[in-house]
């Protein structure tokens, strides 16, 4: 079974998963994404990290953050509809900013983030197998700095792992929905036997 291609269907199912309608390995998807964001700070050596997922209207929303600065960065990008995460999601490629406080691509963003905690930002798209971006992984640093090619590659690879986690959760949910429909159909059939069967 594969995840539906229609991005609107995918985002609707993601919303249900994030509302803890289903569980993934004993924990909800929201809790799993929270752990992913926290682990990213260690694995990718960043001061903060966050995961943003698209809603049905293709608006990125904060799904998890390692701390208040990362949540603030995500919320600011939600509010403005602009920023590295938005650009990464739209272009389906990594986007880096050496210093968000002086980056001319998003001049309003610097006024909405904690400037002492968020300076350099790196965003990589979360892309489902089949090539559909459904969100972004964001890293930030409290000092201005250039992101090295190896860091960008590692972040992109980690974003691929996160996208795989989301894909597995979606597939598990869809299997559950299909199983429920099949069981309902079987119950209906057994509750109302065919009159010719006697």
Secondary structure, 3 states (H helix, E strand, C coil): CCCCCCHHHHHHHHHHHHCCCCCECCECHHHHHHHHHHHHHHHCCCCEEEEEEECCCCCEEEEEECCHHHHHHHHHHHHHCCCHHHHHHHHCCCEEECCCCCCHHHCCHHHCCCCCCCCEEEEEEEEECCCEEEEEEEEEECCCCCCCHHHHHHHHHHHHHHHHHHHHHHHHHHHHHHHHHHHHHHHHHHHCCCHHHC
